[in-house]
Amino acid sequence: MVSVTYDPALVVASVLVAIMGAFTGLRLTSGLRHLDPAARRPRIAEAAVALGGSIWSMHFVGMLAVSIPLTISYSALPTLISALVAILVVGVGLIALHFGARTQDRILIAGTLTGLGIVSMHYIGMTAITGNCVIAYKPIGLVLSTAIGIGSSVLALELAYRRRTWVMTACGAVVLGLAISAMHYVAMIFTTFEATDTVVFVATPNISTGTLAMIVALASFVICGLFLLMAIPVENQARLAMRPAGVAIGVPGGVPGGAPVTVAGASGTVSVPPKADSALSKAYVAGGPNEKKPDPGLSGRIPYERDNTIRFLATEQISAFRADGHYTRVINGSAEFFCPWSISRVEKAIETAPFIRTHRSYLVNLRHVAGFKREGDKAFCFLSGDREVRIPVSRSRISDVQKALGLQ
């Protein structure tokens, strides 16, 4: 067995490449729930290329950081296959996460697929090594690297998707980037290189490994930067998608000549013209300093988006509301829908009873509470429905919630 050493500068470069790619991938998927499926697909493809490509780049730079006292080279086909596998598997994981209701099970599935993509990419990439050596892998290395890849990927997605802010996305990116790097270097610790008995003549490359590694790292940063610069902020797309065509967000009067918007209500589907005096438009368009109190005609109904159509749900049918940045998620049993109103506007639009604020981000319909549980300083309300949904209760509100439920 021959000894292996690493170039510290290239090791650091490989970790930074992984973090940058992870941040780009997570950022590109931010806010996709506000877009229709057709608009999500290209963003998911970009995110998969950025994240999968960074996994490959991290591996490539990490391998170039290795110094082995043997002459080796890399076959092009396995190297290409490893990159495609990383992009494909990560893409499948992102699709699982962004098409359908986002649940803990989906995060677990997406994290597992991402972790498996990292591990598969590494070991397929290792088969590209040819030359005067034989490579062997210890089983413990495969087990540890797989556990690190999957476990850290699940944790990273949990952090990044808990609250889609820049800070949480950055935290998730750091964890995911470190997971990619840790998986690689842990696997390498339990990988052995043995000199072969026969000598294989390998052509000497025209460029040094250090220079090639820095070129790959720089190219990865440039590609990720271009993805971020070219991506239209999803928040703006979401707000535009939720307003009637021709009505400017936060600007009364709108834009002349806009197309009508389709609105589904209890009595059927109607077409609302983009007029400045449209009471319905003023009632459900969110954002801006001119936000007004909902029209009295909409009392007791909350707008939500489904199938590119603005629909309405009676407040008695709603189990809970969850704040989501400047918008709100409407929870109806185990299903969630996007609402263009802020949580404060929702609170003004509904009658106080039977809703109660259990947390700064949650309003809960007491009639839909199927259970209550305390776990030390924490507490949860359980909503009735096909799938059990837990709503957190803040420590300062536990007593109020218990009284409202008749438990005190």
Phi and psi in degrees as a GROMACS rama.xvg file:
@    title "Ramachandran Plot"
@    xaxis  label "Phi"
@    yaxis  label "Psi"
@TYPE xy
-94.5992  153.043  VAL-2
-80.4546  147.86  SER-3
-123.126  134.189  VAL-4
-124.41  164.764  THR-5
-127.764  148.457  TYR-6
-86.0294  112.477  ASP-7
-56.3885  -38.7328  PRO-8
-63.8838  -40.5077  ALA-9
-73.1518  -31.0104  LEU-10
-63.2367  -45.7993  VAL-11
-62.481  -42.523  VAL-12
-60.7106  -40.0482  ALA-13
-65.0577  -39.445  SER-14
-66.0533  -42.1803  VAL-15
-64.6798  -37.7567  LEU-16
-60.918  -43.6004  VAL-17
-63.5796  -42.9337  ALA-18
-66.2605  -43.4879  ILE-19
-62.6075  -44.3487  MET-20
-65.1313  -38.8635  GLY-21
-64.8212  -42.2649  ALA-22
-63.5407  -42.6429  PHE-23
-62.0549  -46.6618  THR-24
-61.5089  -44.5805  GLY-25
-69.6952  -35.6564  LEU-26
-69.0511  -38.8051  ARG-27
-65.7775  -24.3393  LEU-28
-93.5601  1.76912  THR-29
-69.69  127.196  SER-30
81.2455  9.27734  GLY-31
-63.8261  -23.634  LEU-32
-63.8207  -19.7066  ARG-33
-81.9436  -11.9691  HIS-34
-101.497  156.62  LEU-35
-74.4376  160.432  ASP-36
-54.1595  -37.4614  PRO-37
-64.0385  -35.112  ALA-38
-79.4872  -21.2122  ALA-39
-74.9242  -35.5277  ARG-40
-57.2319  -49.7569  ARG-41
-63.21  -34.2074  PRO-42
-68.2777  -38.8121  ARG-43
-66.1008  -39.3495  ILE-44
-61.9922  -43.5078  ALA-45
-63.0016  -43.5477  GLU-46
-63.9855  -39.4183  ALA-47
-65.0115  -40.5856  ALA-48
-65.2315  -43.9699  VAL-49
-64.3709  -47.8314  ALA-50
-73.7992  -47.986  LEU-51
-63.8083  -39.2798  GLY-52
-65.3061  -35.7697  GLY-53
-69.8892  -34.1768  SER-54
-61.6362  -45.5379  ILE-55
-64.3344  -44.602  TRP-56
-62.6174  -41.3529  SER-57
-60.3022  -44.7254  MET-58
-62.9254  -44.1912  HIS-59
-64.2917  -47.0227  PHE-60
-65.098  -39.6062  VAL-61
-61.9909  -37.8353  GLY-62
-71.1987  -35.5514  MET-63
-70.4619  -20.0887  LEU-64
-75.3931  -14.89  ALA-65
-78.5866  134.965  VAL-66
-114.294  112.869  SER-67
-118.63  130.805  ILE-68
-74.8504  42.1341  PRO-69
-139.97  155.066  LEU-70
-88.8207  119.961  THR-71
-132.505  164.791  ILE-72
-144.928  175.725  SER-73
-123.826  127.911  TYR-74
-75.2886  140.459  SER-75
-69.9873  -42.9559  ALA-76
-63.3125  -51.9958  LEU-77
-61.031  -34.6532  PRO-78
-62.7312  -44.1289  THR-79
-66.2751  -42.9485  LEU-80
-61.471  -41.0272  ILE-81
-61.32  -39.5243  SER-82
-66.469  -43.1174  ALA-83
-65.6408  -38.0326  LEU-84
-62.9144  -43.8846  VAL-85
-60.2025  -46.0274  ALA-86
-65.3576  -43.2317  ILE-87
-65.8634  -47.8808  LEU-88
-66.6877  -42.5806  VAL-89
-63.1713  -39.8321  VAL-90
-60.882  -41.7454  GLY-91
-63.1079  -40.5875  VAL-92
-62.2322  -41.6314  GLY-93
-68.2939  -35.7939  LEU-94
-63.5005  -42.9203  ILE-95
-61.5846  -29.7981  ALA-96
-84.6393  -27.3488  LEU-97
-112.244  3.10949  HIS-98
-121.177  100.761  PHE-99
117.738  172.108  GLY-100
-64.6296  132.483  ALA-101
-81.9194  111.325  ARG-102
-123.216  172.233  THR-103
-61.7864  -34.9752  GLN-104
-64.2357  -40.3258  ASP-105
-68.0148  -38.6574  ARG-106
-63.0584  -39.7462  ILE-107
-63.5172  -43.1058  LEU-108
-64.8267  -46.3174  ILE-109
-63.6203  -41.7544  ALA-110
-65.0718  -38.8518  GLY-111
-65.2578  -43.993  THR-112
-64.2659  -41.1888  LEU-113
-62.5194  -44.3968  THR-114
-62.0477  -42.6927  GLY-115
-65.6283  -34.118  LEU-116
-63.558  -40.8649  GLY-117
-63.5133  -47.1656  ILE-118
-66.1242  -45.5696  VAL-119
-61.2923  -43.4119  SER-120
-58.8845  -42.6827  MET-121
-62.256  -52.7468  HIS-122
-73.5567  -30.5575  TYR-123
-67.8044  -40.5704  ILE-124
-62.8634  -33.5776  GLY-125
-66.8681  -27.3777  MET-126
-69.2847  -12.3244  THR-127
-75.847  -14.4441  ALA-128
-73.1296  126.654  ILE-129
-132.648  160.394  THR-130
137.947  -148.546  GLY-131
-91.4151  47.4718  ASN-132
-153.488  158.295  CYS-133
-118.849  131.233  VAL-134
-102.316  135.698  ILE-135
-129.906  145.987  ALA-136
-119.203  133.119  TYR-137
-84.1408  137.001  LYS-138
-55.5959  -37.2974  PRO-139
-61.6057  -33.1056  ILE-140
-67.295  -40.6289  GLY-141
-64.2384  -43.2546  LEU-142
-65.4055  -48.7831  VAL-143
-64.3759  -45.4584  LEU-144
-64.1008  -38.828  SER-145
-65.8925  -43.5907  THR-146
-62.551  -42.1752  ALA-147
-65.5027  -44.6012  ILE-148
-61.0094  -47.9441  GLY-149
-72.6618  -49.7121  ILE-150
-60.0145  -46.0444  GLY-151
-69.7075  -34.0294  SER-152
-66.1807  -42.3213  SER-153
-61.9514  -44.4652  VAL-154
-62.8938  -42.0061  LEU-155
-62.7158  -44.4583  ALA-156
-67.4296  -36.0308  LEU-157
-61.3473  -44.4044  GLU-158
-65.4164  -46.6653  LEU-159
-68.4294  -32.1893  ALA-160
-100.121  -1.96057  TYR-161
-64.7531  -49.865  ARG-162
-141.283  120.965  ARG-163
-81.5443  64.5718  ARG-164
-105.13  165.48  THR-165
-59.0523  -41.7943  TRP-166
-64.3487  -47.7732  VAL-167
-67.1832  -35.4069  MET-168
-64.2472  -41.9143  THR-169
-64.0274  -41.3019  ALA-170
-62.3195  -45.2623  CYS-171
-62.3483  -37.4417  GLY-172
-65.9276  -41.2731  ALA-173
-63.2947  -45.2365  VAL-174
-62.7775  -44.5695  VAL-175
-67.21  -41.4087  LEU-176
-62.2654  -42.4045  GLY-177
-67.1778  -33.4274  LEU-178
-64.5991  -45.0215  ALA-179
-59.7335  -45.7567  ILE-180
-67.894  -44.2736  SER-181
-62.6482  -42.0565  ALA-182
-57.9799  -45.6388  MET-183
-62.6214  -51.0412  HIS-184
-75.4548  -30.0521  TYR-185
-65.605  -43.1843  VAL-186
-61.2715  -37.7213  ALA-187
-69.6279  -31.0726  MET-188
-60.7475  -36.7799  ILE-189
-99.9018  22.6234  PHE-190
-110.241  131.783  THR-191
-114.415  146.729  THR-192
-118.615  125.663  PHE-193
-118.434  137.495  GLU-194
-71.3931  139.82  ALA-195
-82.4019  159.444  THR-196
-75.8786  -29.1543  ASP-197
-100.241  151.108  THR-198
-95.7838  127.17  VAL-199
-108.446  127.38  VAL-200
-83.4046  121.721  PHE-201
-117.516  130.961  VAL-202
-64.8863  139.116  ALA-203
-77.539  126.85  THR-204
-65.8372  150.924  PRO-205
-79.6711  -10.1497  ASN-206
-128.867  143.217  ILE-207
-69.797  154.819  SER-208
-63.1536  -37.8326  THR-209
-62.4938  -44.3416  GLY-210
-65.2162  -42.7676  THR-211
-62.8733  -40.5588  LEU-212
-63.0394  -42.9309  ALA-213
-68.1221  -33.1184  MET-214
-64.8591  -45.0882  ILE-215
-63.225  -43.1532  VAL-216
-62.7808  -44.9972  ALA-217
-63.9059  -41.6049  LEU-218
-62.4168  -39.0609  ALA-219
-63.5892  -42.9549  SER-220
-63.6814  -41.5864  PHE-221
-64.8384  -44.5346  VAL-222
-63.2935  -44.8409  ILE-223
-62.6518  -41.1309  CYS-224
-62.0694  -40.5206  GLY-225
-65.2735  -39.9859  LEU-226
-59.5056  -43.6195  PHE-227
-68.3716  -38.385  LEU-228
-71.8351  -36.3878  LEU-229
-79.6044  -20.5082  MET-230
-73.274  124.452  ALA-231
-72.5888  131.927  ILE-232
-50.3672  124.363  PRO-233
-65.1813  -30.1991  VAL-234
-59.6583  -42.4727  GLU-235
-67.8155  -38.9749  ASN-236
-62.4498  -39.8313  GLN-237
-64.7321  -43.8753  ALA-238
-66.3827  -37.7864  ARG-239
-67.7506  -36.7643  LEU-240
-68.0286  -29.4883  ALA-241
-88.0399  -13.5625  MET-242
-91.5971  160.897  ARG-243
-67.6666  145.644  PRO-244
-60.6166  132.202  ALA-245
91.1722  -3.13253  GLY-246
-106.594  120.743  VAL-247
-78.2246  141.311  ALA-248
-66.8522  124.683  ILE-249
73.5122  5.83762  GLY-250
-120.676  112.724  VAL-251
-65.6815  144.234  PRO-252
103.175  -33.7124  GLY-253
71.3262  -160.147  GLY-254
-117.444  128.544  VAL-255
-62.8303  150.994  PRO-256
82.8876  9.88168  GLY-257
-75.1186  161.267  GLY-258
-84.319  155.142  ALA-259
-66.4363  159.56  PRO-260
-110.097  142.879  VAL-261
-85.3438  128.149  THR-262
-128.216  127.754  VAL-263
-101.96  126.766  ALA-264
-125.504  -170.309  GLY-265
-67.3003  -29.1103  ALA-266
-96.5536  6.39674  SER-267
128.428  -165.963  GLY-268
-104.591  130.814  THR-269
-124.658  161.741  VAL-270
-110.524  120.995  SER-271
-102.617  120.132  VAL-272
-73.0822  150.266  PRO-273
-82.8118  62.6054  PRO-274
-89.3074  156.213  LYS-275
-67.4973  -30.6649  ALA-276
-97.5844  17.6092  ASP-277
-70.7481  111.484  SER-278
-63.3911  -36.495  ALA-279
-66.7691  -40.57  LEU-280
-61.6959  -45.7271  SER-281
-64.138  -27.6497  LYS-282
-73.6729  -36.7853  ALA-283
-113.129  -7.16234  TYR-284
-74.2018  128.842  VAL-285
-103.647  156.415  ALA-286
95.2058  166.527  GLY-287
86.4174  158.542  GLY-288
-69.8841  -15.4531  PRO-289
-96.6712  18.0675  ASN-290
-59.5269  129.869  GLU-291
-111.837  164.214  LYS-292
-67.2324  141.175  LYS-293
-53.6125  147.21  PRO-294
-60.6728  138.233  ASP-295
-56.7109  -28.5778  PRO-296
-66.6812  -15.959  GLY-297
-102.334  11.1631  LEU-298
-57.9567  132.974  SER-299
86.2407  1.97455  GLY-300
-128.478  142.704  ARG-301
-120.605  130.888  ILE-302
-77.8115  145.798  PRO-303
-146.83  163.85  TYR-304
-109.562  132.902  GLU-305
-154.56  131.719  ARG-306
55.7857  42.8314  ASP-307
60.1269  26.0808  ASN-308
-130.365  136.714  THR-309
-80.1944  121.486  ILE-310
-120.201  172.389  ARG-311
-128.441  144.558  PHE-312
-128.55  130.45  LEU-313
-66.3499  141.186  ALA-314
-60.6257  -31.3914  THR-315
-69.3034  -18.2768  GLU-316
-84.8852  -13.6123  GLN-317
-87.2941  130.455  ILE-318
-82.0678  -40.3529  SER-319
-165.672  164.528  ALA-320
-120.587  140.451  PHE-321
-125.777  125.497  ARG-322
-64.7607  138.567  ALA-323
-139.236  78.0351  ASP-324
67.5559  -125.862  GLY-325
-85.0658  1.43035  HIS-326
-122.086  -169.113  TYR-327
-142.94  148.251  THR-328
-104.302  127.081  ARG-329
-92.7738  121.854  VAL-330
-101.6  119.328  ILE-331
-122.399  95.0124  ASN-332
69.7857  -119.703  GLY-333
-100.871  1.55862  SER-334
-97.4451  151.379  ALA-335
-127.047  142.998  GLU-336
-133.174  153.956  PHE-337
-85.0261  129.533  PHE-338
-118.028  131.385  CYS-339
-76.1064  -3.64708  PRO-340
-87.4893  152.259  TRP-341
-77.219  163.551  SER-342
-64.7743  -33.7602  ILE-343
-69.0211  -36.6397  SER-344
-70.0819  -37.339  ARG-345
-60.7614  -42.7113  VAL-346
-62.7073  -33.9619  GLU-347
-74.1577  -29.6754  LYS-348
-81.1031  -25.2872  ALA-349
-100.811  157.446  ILE-350
-72.4684  145.541  GLU-351
-56.4452  -46.0996  THR-352
-95.3869  140.579  ALA-353
-94.5686  22.4542  PRO-354
-89.1198  146.077  PHE-355
-139.132  141.833  ILE-356
-83.1572  113.621  ARG-357
-92.0802  -17.4335  THR-358
-158.587  159.13  HIS-359
-60.7913  -20.3304  ARG-360
-108.358  2.49107  SER-361
-132.355  137.195  TYR-362
-119.729  130.173  LEU-363
-121.467  137.082  VAL-364
-82.6394  113.095  ASN-365
-59.6908  -28.1232  LEU-366
-72.3467  -14.5265  ARG-367
-104.041  3.64347  HIS-368
-80.006  119.965  VAL-369
-101.235  -9.62855  ALA-370
-171.12  161.781  GLY-371
-141.107  139.169  PHE-372
-145.495  138.535  LYS-373
-107.519  137.121  ARG-374
-129.6  85.7783  GLU-375
67.9372  -121.854  GLY-376
-84.2766  -5.26407  ASP-377
-101.554  158.346  LYS-378
-149.114  155.265  ALA-379
-141.657  145.977  PHE-380
-103.667  138.037  CYS-381
-105.085  127.198  PHE-382
-91.5809  146.342  LEU-383
-75.8484  147.962  SER-384
157.91  -176.916  GLY-385
-65.7181  -32.9779  ASP-386
-126.295  136.743  ARG-387
-66.5613  126.421  GLU-388
-117.431  126.363  VAL-389
-100.551  129.089  ARG-390
-111.103  123.563  ILE-391
-69.3322  147.532  PRO-392
-119.192  123.292  VAL-393
-63.6642  150.418  SER-394
-56.9911  -39.3612  ARG-395
-73.2642  -14.4708  SER-396
-108.21  1.07447  ARG-397
-59.1112  -45.7755  ILE-398
-62.9549  -43.2673  SER-399
-63.4336  -40.8744  ASP-400
-66.9504  -41.313  VAL-401
-62.1914  -41.2763  GLN-402
-64.1596  -42.447  LYS-403
-63.7834  -29.8787  ALA-404
-88.298  -0.50464  LEU-405
76.6122  24.8781  GLY-406
-95.0191  -2.41137  LEU-407
